[in-house]
Amino acid sequence: AAATGSSLFGSVAAWEDEAALGLDDECLSSLEPGADRGQCALNALQMRGKKKTQAAAEADSKAEQPMGWMPPWMAGPNGWGQGYGQPWWQSSPGGGYGGGYSYTPAPLPDGVQAPGALPEPSSMGPSPTPSASAEDQAKCGSLDSAENAKCKEPITWVVTGGGIHDPNAKSWFEDMKKITGVDYLSATKEDFQRLYFCSPPGGKQCGTPPCSCSKPPCSTCFAGAPGIVAREGCDAELGGIQCKPPEMPMGYKGMSWPRLTYRGVQQMHIFAVGDWGGMDGSLNPIEGRPRIIAYKAGAKPGPSVFPRTRWNARHTKELCNHKQFITCYDTKGEDKVGCPETCGFVVGVDDQPQQLVAQAMEARALMNKPQYILNVGDNFYWGGIEKTCGTPMHQLSYTAFHQFNQVFESVYSGPGLKDLPWLSVLGNHDWGGRQFNNGWDQQIAYTWHSKRWIMPAPYYMVPISYPDKMFTVDVYMIDSNVHDAKDPPKDSEHNICGSAHNPEGATCSAVGGPDSVKECPSFFHDLWQEQKQWLEQKLSESTATWQVMVTHFPCGEDGENQMWYRKLHTHYGLDLMVTGHRHDQELWLPTEWRNHMGGLTCVVAGGGGGITSEATPDSDHQRDWFGEAEYGFYDIAIGPVSMHVQSINYDGKVMKQTYVYPKPKMTR
């Protein structure tokens, strides 16, 4: 919805105190649990969005209507013409549907086309064939029905008011053929209704799909295309969990993915990366959600980095707040007042870190030929898949399809990377960040819509064999997001279960997730306790040469002052832990002061570039670095007697390295 202040869209709320601009999501992090954090959320972005929206509304109300004028609610259906998309703060009771750090930016410069289009398939990596989504199962209805009151006006203008011939129409309706099977110039009114049901330009979603259309079935968002990808080893009679999704996303938890086997006597390699999934600025969100845009340059196809705050190494002094960081991105660092030197903003790095890390991975993959990738989560900022949980597991929503294509498939598609399995876990942002009922289940479902994405459950294991080199690996994929699942009133900006941002009545009980905000913490607590017992049992039974654990929350954060992780290493023989969550690269050697895990080597691979790094990536200013690098990934050369772990910077340089040797179990 366009926030113009007109009767069509409602009035703009009153402004908060100007002093609130200095606050951000970290501003009260030092307060005691339970302290009032209500104004800490994202006031800088909120104020900025409101002021830009108010300015646009005033300009619209004063401007004369030139020849060829279109109504403000349609002047750029992607929210970028004379009109504006719905600001994030109006989209949910908690102050931002899905916890999206999005604001309504200024209009794009003259000559710049409105965003919203997917790249042509030739420019993208291999994409799965999608299928119908949960929202596509609604009963059909005519455009005149009450459920479609929001989308009727723009569709009518497009079909009968000349909107279809607007110079920007090709960009606005780029999703049309993928969804309806017909080009927008040939589309009927019903086809446009189908488009606005699945991927509404400008956000004015239809409440029902049409009952008739050019390419039925009309209730699907993919012109009826099938969606399940046939994996190797699957047929009508046989096959493991890789062949068929479970009825519920929790259905395969604790189960084993079929063994991966890699032959040859060459040096074997594993890559590890996390916190890599940027914002999909070209997504047309459904459910009244805002676009996933935090600054003007983010309104484009492909991922854009989420701008976080930056602090000193001890996290006692804020160096760059959200408002300042937004200025850095909007001015490319040229505004030295709004974007102070303390932000450490590096043009060409901070504005494209995910792409730089992906390029470095590709270059090293061509040299070392890794067999698979360990993905520690936070795959999509800000709130994971931008739809409500509940899509049937055999279906893929158009929202998930779009985000995976823009942020994953199109980025990690180069030679040496495009066919590699990604052994993946969920991060706290994949669970919704501050809203647990986002589409986390769709990331699990994507396993059966892709030939390389592997996430059959929140926790599972993958046995791997290297028969010609005579060694094996058991990889344990663990969900540690209990550490961000707190009592609902507490720490609202870092709480999946927070009452401040979860909508009233939020639930994922229908798919086996949290039943309510109140029960959310116990859901994650029970899941964690269940996994701890499972992991100890599986480690005690393992006869593999190596045991590796992959999880999201960083080294040492086990809720027991590192004692449980110490036990996993000293008693059960865990050899290596691969983590993320902190947005940098940290290789924890057994002898370091911070490592109390009994000799366990651990890495934080949180520098994947979906979010700005903890400190400046400028290697000449490392004073506030907590690890050895800010953006990057890990290359692990593995063999029967040792692992060589190397931390690789975004520019390909080796920043730190060590060797790991198998740890015998105490029980042997």
Salt bridges, closest charged atoms under 4 A:
GLU16 OE2 - LYS50 NZ 3.49
GLU18 OE1 - LYS51 NZ 2.86
ASP25 OD1 - HIS322 NE2 3.05
GLU26 OE2 - ARG308 NH2 3.16
GLU26 OE2 - HIS494 NE2 3.52
GLU135 OE1 - LYS387 NZ 3.74
ASP144 OD1 - LYS152 NZ 2.98
ASP275 OD2 - HIS583 NE2 3.75
ASP280 OD2 - HIS402 ND1 2.56
GLU287 OE1 - ARG289 NE 2.87
ASP330 OD2 - ARG48 NH2 2.55
ASP350 OD1 - ARG310 NH2 2.70
ASP378 OD2 - HIS552 NE2 3.33
GLU386 OE1 - ARG289 NH1 2.95
GLU409 OE1 - ARG452 NH2 2.93
ASP468 OD1 - ARG263 NH1 3.36
ASP484 OD1 - LYS486 NZ 3.65
ASP487 OD2 - LYS490 NZ 3.58
ASP491 OD1 - ARG37 NH1 3.67
ASP491 OD2 - LYS486 NZ 2.59
ASP491 OD1 - HIS494 ND1 3.05
GLU493 OE1 - ARG434 NH1 2.40
GLU493 OE2 - HIS501 NE2 3.13
ASP526 OD1 - HIS525 ND1 3.52
GLU530 OE2 - LYS253 NZ 3.19
GLU536 OE2 - LYS567 NZ 3.53
GLU557 OE2 - ARG582 NH1 3.68
GLU560 OE2 - LYS532 NZ 2.38
GLU586 OE2 - ARG582 NE 2.68
GLU592 OE1 - ARG594 NE 2.85
GLU592 OE2 - LYS656 NZ 2.53
GLU614 OE1 - ARG308 NH1 3.35
GLU614 OE2 - HIS583 ND1 3.29
ASP618 OD2 - HIS621 ND1 2.92
ASP624 OD2 - ARG623 NE 3.88
ASP635 OD1 - HIS269 ND1 2.76
ASP635 OD2 - ARG364 NE 2.66
ASP651 OD2 - LYS653 NZ 3.94
